Amino acid sequence: MPGDKCHCALSSVCLVTNTQENLDKMRSTTIVTSSALTGTALAGLYPGLSPLNHTCALQTPYLSCSSSADPSTVDTCCVETFGGLVLATQFWQIYTGYESQGQLNPKDSWTIHGLWPDFCNGSYTQYCDLKRQYDPLPSPNTTNSKPDGTPVPAWNGTKIQEFLKPFGKLDLLAFMNKFWIAQNQPNSDFWAHEFSKHATCYSSFDVECYGLEYREHEEVVDFFETTVGYHQSLPTWGWLRAKNIVPSNSTGYSLSSIQAALREGFGAKPYIGCSGPAYNETKAGKGSLDKGRTVLTEVWYYHHVFGRVQRGQALRIDADVVGGSLGNCATTPGAVWYYERTKGSEREVY
């Protein structure tokens, strides 16, 4: 999402946060900007990759981040070898800012944020192929989030939603307009950001993977379909509702209850993200040492994938698998607010 900002402690490592409220500011993992990655920013992930012989049905679907997922020994189109720690991320947002234009949240459902490819150690990179940069407001505006990085030019061409129409994917477009909802920007700009920043950093979405009969933007459609597929397998609303955790403007919830509900549903521990004031900044938390945020906003579900990401077969894993955090929410009982949507900001979906 727009608003990424980098705070660098070392010349080769940055911490990325997001300054736009309720969006990516919670994500404080590292971006690796080694010379090996910087050199690929303008050329895709594996320069020189042939468009021939990527018949993934013939390939063993090795698990990403395993010793077998070695780009020197497997077909990188058929085994995810670059962004092997896959995060299916969802939002809970109470308004869109574009209600007057009919851009509404889906009733009784969380919305799609994206499908992010982290490296196996939990770090990540972004905007890996500037030839496929369709983001009208790239954030960060350089490939490494620092002034010395390669600038990411703003896209001012065709809106990315138009890329789906030559493929006859109007049903996909309709679904995305119901469940992949932006805040304070048009949906299509959000989708363009997610593709350009994240999809270009998967080995299995490299253009060469689509063979000699590749049609322009085929991988864009493929990424959107794949992201939707992961989202549909993760019914956050239902998992919470089953434990009587529903949006409320009058009742706060305990993080432990939210964690337990989602862990039971997912089978592993997700990252739970909150925004809003820290608990010790609120009237109720005055004098507390609890600095966790108090407004439930986002959930990230971590996976290792078998073969290419598009297969949709994945091993669900704990969000702290490589030592990272499980969230940034307040731990005081009853301190987390799962707010109701603003009146007029959601609609029934069928």
C-alpha positions as CSV (number, residue, x, y, z in Angstrom):
1,M,0.0,0.0,0.0
2,P,1.1,3.6,-0.5
3,G,3.1,5.3,2.3
4,D,6.0,2.9,2.9
5,K,8.8,4.7,4.7
6,C,12.3,3.4,5.4
7,H,14.3,3.8,8.6
8,C,17.9,2.5,7.9
9,A,20.3,1.4,10.6
10,L,22.7,-0.3,8.2
11,S,23.7,0.5,4.6
12,S,22.4,-2.8,3.3
13,V,19.4,-3.4,5.5
14,C,16.2,-1.3,5.9
15,L,13.2,-1.6,8.1
16,V,10.1,-0.8,6.2
17,T,7.0,0.6,7.8
18,N,4.0,2.3,6.3
19,T,2.8,5.8,7.3
20,Q,-0.7,5.5,5.9
21,E,-3.0,4.9,8.8
22,N,-4.5,1.3,9.2
23,L,-2.4,-0.1,6.3
24,D,1.2,-1.4,6.0
25,K,2.7,0.5,8.9
26,M,2.6,-2.6,11.1
27,R,4.9,-4.6,8.8
28,S,8.4,-4.0,10.2
29,T,10.3,-6.8,8.6
30,T,13.6,-6.2,6.8
31,I,14.2,-5.5,3.2
32,V,17.3,-7.1,1.8
33,T,19.0,-4.9,-0.7
34,S,22.1,-6.9,-1.4
35,S,24.0,-6.3,-4.7
36,A,22.5,-9.6,-6.0
37,L,19.0,-8.4,-5.6
38,T,19.6,-4.8,-6.6
39,G,21.0,-6.1,-9.9
40,T,17.8,-7.8,-10.8
41,A,15.5,-4.8,-10.3
42,L,15.3,-3.9,-14.0
43,A,15.5,-7.5,-15.4
44,G,13.2,-9.7,-13.4
45,L,14.3,-12.5,-11.0
46,Y,16.3,-14.8,-13.3
47,P,17.7,-13.0,-16.4
48,G,18.2,-15.4,-19.2
49,L,15.5,-17.8,-18.1
50,S,14.2,-19.7,-21.2
51,P,10.4,-19.7,-22.0
52,L,10.7,-23.3,-23.0
53,N,9.9,-26.5,-21.1
54,H,8.1,-25.2,-18.1
55,T,5.6,-28.2,-17.8
56,C,5.1,-28.0,-14.1
57,A,3.0,-31.2,-14.1
58,L,6.2,-33.0,-14.8
59,Q,8.1,-31.4,-12.0
60,T,8.3,-32.5,-8.3
61,P,6.4,-29.9,-6.3
62,Y,9.1,-29.3,-3.7
63,L,8.2,-27.3,-0.7
64,S,9.4,-23.7,-0.8
65,C,12.1,-22.8,1.7
66,S,13.2,-26.4,1.9
67,S,16.7,-27.5,0.8
68,S,15.2,-29.0,-2.4
69,A,13.9,-25.5,-3.5
70,D,17.3,-24.6,-5.0
71,P,17.1,-22.4,-8.1
72,S,20.2,-24.0,-9.5
73,T,18.6,-27.5,-9.6
74,V,14.9,-27.0,-10.1
75,D,12.6,-25.2,-12.6
76,T,12.0,-21.9,-10.9
77,C,8.7,-21.5,-12.7
78,C,7.5,-24.7,-11.1
79,V,9.0,-24.4,-7.6
80,E,8.9,-21.1,-5.7
81,T,12.5,-20.3,-5.2
82,F,12.5,-16.6,-4.5
83,G,9.6,-15.5,-2.3
84,G,9.0,-18.9,-0.6
85,L,7.5,-17.6,2.6
86,V,4.0,-16.7,1.4
87,L,1.8,-14.3,3.4
88,A,-2.0,-14.2,2.6
89,T,-3.0,-10.9,4.2
90,Q,-6.4,-9.6,5.0
91,F,-7.9,-6.3,6.3
92,W,-10.6,-5.3,8.6
93,Q,-11.4,-1.7,7.7
94,I,-14.5,0.2,8.8
95,Y,-14.8,2.6,5.9
96,T,-13.4,2.9,2.3
97,G,-13.4,6.7,1.8
98,Y,-15.0,6.0,-1.6
99,E,-18.5,5.1,-0.5
100,S,-20.1,7.8,-2.7
101,Q,-18.6,6.0,-5.7
102,G,-20.0,2.7,-4.7
103,Q,-16.8,1.2,-3.3
104,L,-18.0,-0.6,-0.2
105,N,-16.8,-3.3,2.1
106,P,-18.4,-6.8,2.0
107,K,-20.8,-7.6,4.8
108,D,-19.7,-10.4,7.1
109,S,-16.3,-10.7,5.5
110,W,-12.8,-9.4,5.9
111,T,-11.2,-8.0,2.7
112,I,-8.1,-9.0,0.7
113,H,-4.9,-7.1,1.3
114,G,-2.5,-9.2,-0.8
115,L,-0.3,-12.2,-1.3
116,W,3.2,-11.3,-0.3
117,P,6.4,-13.2,-1.1
118,D,8.9,-13.0,1.8
119,F,12.3,-14.6,1.7
120,C,12.6,-17.7,3.8
121,N,14.3,-15.8,6.6
122,G,11.4,-13.3,6.9
123,S,13.0,-10.4,5.0
124,Y,11.7,-9.3,1.7
125,T,12.2,-7.1,-1.3
126,Q,9.8,-5.2,-3.7
127,Y,9.2,-3.9,-7.2
128,C,11.5,-6.6,-8.6
129,D,10.7,-6.0,-12.3
130,L,10.2,-2.4,-13.3
131,K,9.1,-3.5,-16.8
132,R,5.9,-4.7,-15.1
133,Q,5.3,-1.6,-12.9
134,Y,1.7,-0.6,-13.1
135,D,1.4,1.3,-9.7
136,P,0.2,4.9,-10.2
137,L,1.6,5.9,-6.8
138,P,4.5,3.6,-6.0
139,S,5.4,3.4,-2.4
140,P,8.2,3.2,-1.6
141,N,9.3,5.2,-4.6
142,T,12.6,3.4,-4.9
143,T,13.4,-0.3,-5.1
144,N,15.2,-0.3,-1.8
145,S,13.2,2.4,0.1
146,K,16.3,4.6,0.2
147,P,17.4,7.7,-1.8
148,D,20.1,5.7,-3.5
149,G,17.7,3.0,-4.8
150,T,16.5,2.7,-8.3
151,P,13.5,5.1,-8.8
152,V,10.1,3.4,-9.3
153,P,8.4,5.4,-12.0
154,A,4.7,6.1,-11.5
155,W,2.4,4.3,-14.0
156,N,0.1,6.6,-16.0
157,G,-1.1,4.1,-18.6
158,T,-4.1,1.8,-18.7
159,K,-5.8,0.9,-15.4
160,I,-4.8,-2.6,-14.4
161,Q,-8.5,-3.7,-14.2
162,E,-8.6,-3.4,-18.0
163,F,-5.9,-6.1,-18.3
164,L,-8.5,-8.7,-17.2
165,K,-11.1,-8.0,-19.9
166,P,-9.3,-9.4,-22.9
167,F,-9.1,-12.7,-21.0
168,G,-12.9,-12.7,-20.4
169,K,-12.4,-12.5,-16.6
170,L,-15.3,-10.2,-15.8
171,D,-16.4,-12.6,-13.1
172,L,-13.0,-12.3,-11.4
173,L,-13.1,-8.5,-11.8
174,A,-16.6,-8.5,-10.1
175,F,-15.3,-10.6,-7.2
176,M,-12.3,-8.4,-6.7
177,N,-14.6,-5.3,-6.6
178,K,-16.5,-7.1,-3.8
179,F,-13.7,-8.4,-1.7
180,W,-10.4,-6.7,-2.6
181,I,-11.3,-3.3,-1.3
182,A,-9.0,-0.2,-1.1
183,Q,-9.2,2.6,1.4
184,N,-8.9,6.2,0.3
185,Q,-8.0,5.2,-3.3
186,P,-9.8,3.4,-6.1
187,N,-9.7,-0.4,-5.9
188,S,-7.8,-0.8,-9.2
189,D,-4.9,1.4,-7.9
190,F,-4.6,-0.8,-4.9
191,W,-4.5,-4.0,-7.1
192,A,-1.9,-2.4,-9.3
193,H,0.2,-1.6,-6.2
194,E,-0.1,-5.2,-4.9
195,F,0.9,-6.7,-8.3
196,S,3.8,-4.4,-9.0
197,K,5.3,-4.4,-5.6
198,H,4.8,-8.1,-4.7
199,A,3.8,-10.3,-7.6
200,T,7.0,-9.4,-9.5
201,C,9.0,-10.9,-6.6
202,Y,7.8,-14.5,-7.1
203,S,9.8,-16.8,-9.4
204,S,6.6,-18.6,-10.5
205,F,5.1,-15.4,-11.9
206,D,8.1,-14.6,-14.2
207,V,6.9,-13.9,-17.7
208,E,9.1,-16.7,-19.2
209,C,7.1,-19.2,-17.1
210,Y,4.1,-18.7,-19.5
211,G,5.9,-20.1,-22.6
212,L,6.2,-19.0,-26.2
213,E,2.5,-18.3,-26.5
214,Y,2.5,-15.9,-23.6
215,R,-0.2,-13.2,-23.9
216,E,0.6,-9.8,-22.4
217,H,-0.6,-9.5,-18.8
218,E,-1.4,-13.2,-18.5
219,E,0.6,-13.3,-15.3
220,V,-1.4,-10.4,-13.9
221,V,-4.6,-12.3,-14.2
222,D,-2.9,-15.4,-12.8
223,F,-1.7,-13.5,-9.8
224,F,-5.1,-12.1,-9.1
225,E,-6.8,-15.5,-9.4
226,T,-4.2,-17.0,-7.1
227,T,-4.6,-14.3,-4.5
228,V,-8.3,-14.7,-4.5
229,G,-7.9,-18.5,-4.1
230,Y,-5.9,-18.1,-1.0
231,H,-8.3,-15.6,0.4
232,Q,-11.3,-17.9,-0.1
233,S,-9.5,-20.6,2.0
234,L,-9.2,-18.2,5.0
235,P,-12.6,-17.3,6.4
236,T,-11.4,-14.9,9.1
237,W,-14.9,-13.6,9.8
238,G,-16.3,-17.1,10.3
239,W,-13.5,-18.3,12.5
240,L,-14.0,-15.3,14.8
241,R,-17.8,-15.5,14.7
242,A,-17.7,-19.2,15.7
243,K,-16.1,-18.0,19.0
244,N,-18.6,-15.2,19.4
245,I,-16.0,-12.5,18.4
246,V,-18.0,-10.1,16.2
247,P,-17.6,-6.4,15.4
248,S,-18.7,-4.2,18.3
249,N,-18.5,-0.6,19.3
250,S,-19.3,-1.4,22.9
251,T,-17.2,-4.5,23.8
252,G,-13.5,-5.0,23.7
253,Y,-11.9,-8.3,23.2
254,S,-8.8,-10.0,24.6
255,L,-6.0,-10.7,22.1
256,S,-5.6,-14.2,23.5
257,S,-9.2,-15.0,22.5
258,I,-8.7,-13.7,19.0
259,Q,-5.4,-15.6,18.7
260,A,-7.0,-18.8,19.9
261,A,-9.9,-18.5,17.4
262,L,-7.7,-17.9,14.4
263,R,-5.2,-20.5,15.4
264,E,-7.9,-23.1,15.7
265,G,-9.3,-22.2,12.3
266,F,-6.0,-21.9,10.5
267,G,-4.1,-24.6,12.2
268,A,-1.1,-22.4,12.9
269,K,-0.5,-19.0,14.5
270,P,-1.1,-16.0,12.3
271,Y,0.2,-12.5,12.7
272,I,-2.5,-10.2,14.2
273,G,-2.1,-6.6,13.4
274,C,-3.6,-3.6,15.2
275,S,-3.6,0.1,14.7
276,G,-5.0,3.0,16.7
277,P,-3.6,4.3,20.0
278,A,-1.3,2.2,22.2
279,Y,-3.2,0.9,25.2
280,N,-1.1,2.9,27.6
281,E,-2.1,6.1,25.7
282,T,-5.8,5.4,26.3
283,K,-7.9,6.5,29.3
284,A,-8.4,2.9,30.3
285,G,-4.7,2.1,30.1
286,K,-3.3,5.1,31.8
287,G,-0.3,4.0,33.9
288,S,-0.1,0.6,32.1
289,L,3.1,-0.7,30.6
290,D,1.2,-2.2,27.7
291,K,2.3,-0.4,24.5
292,G,0.3,-2.7,22.1
293,R,-2.1,-1.1,19.7
294,T,-5.8,-1.3,20.3
295,V,-7.8,-1.5,17.0
296,L,-7.9,-4.8,15.2
297,T,-7.0,-4.2,11.6
298,E,-5.2,-7.0,9.8
299,V,-4.3,-10.7,9.8
300,W,-1.4,-12.3,8.0
301,Y,-1.4,-16.0,7.3
302,Y,2.0,-17.6,6.7
303,H,2.6,-20.5,4.3
304,H,5.3,-22.6,2.6
305,V,4.0,-23.7,-0.8
306,F,4.3,-27.0,-2.6
307,G,5.6,-26.3,-6.1
308,R,4.5,-23.0,-7.6
309,V,2.3,-20.6,-5.7
310,Q,-0.5,-21.0,-8.2
311,R,-1.0,-24.7,-7.3
312,G,-2.8,-23.5,-4.1
313,Q,-1.3,-26.3,-2.1
314,A,0.5,-25.0,1.0
315,L,1.8,-25.9,4.4
316,R,0.3,-23.5,7.0
317,I,3.0,-22.4,9.4
318,D,3.3,-20.2,12.5
319,A,4.0,-16.5,11.8
320,D,7.0,-16.6,14.1
321,V,8.6,-19.5,12.2
322,V,11.8,-17.4,11.6
323,G,11.7,-15.6,14.9
324,G,9.4,-12.7,14.0
325,S,6.5,-11.3,16.0
326,L,3.0,-12.7,16.2
327,G,1.5,-9.2,16.3
328,N,1.5,-5.7,17.7
329,C,-1.8,-5.7,19.6
330,A,-2.4,-4.9,23.3
331,T,-2.2,-7.9,25.5
332,T,-4.3,-6.5,28.4
333,P,-7.6,-8.4,28.6
334,G,-10.4,-6.6,26.8
335,A,-8.1,-4.0,25.3
336,V,-8.6,-4.9,21.6
337,W,-11.4,-3.3,19.7
338,Y,-13.0,-5.0,16.6
339,Y,-15.1,-2.1,15.5
340,E,-18.3,-2.2,13.5
341,R,-18.2,-0.9,10.0
342,T,-19.3,2.7,9.5
343,K,-23.0,3.0,8.5
344,G,-23.3,2.9,4.7
345,S,-19.8,1.5,4.2
346,E,-20.7,-2.2,3.6
347,R,-23.0,-4.2,1.4
348,E,-24.4,-7.7,1.1
349,V,-22.4,-10.0,-1.1
350,Y,-23.7,-13.2,-2.7
